[in-house]
């Protein structure tokens, strides 16, 4: 019988574990919120109230401009139809 040979196993040297000290901090204390007295809320304006503002004037001017342009275009269309009618009548 053959003799068995033992294999050599290398042992790893253990490293020393360094102990880390935990520094405990005191819990932060927050200041208590200052309580203010209740204030009366302003009344909400009803939905259907009318108040003239800068935006109202802007929309009014825009509306007038669009109406004038549409009437001008309508006038041009009527003029062209009259001219076409005269040509067809000949």
Order of alpha helices (4+ residues) and beta strands (2+ residues): alpha
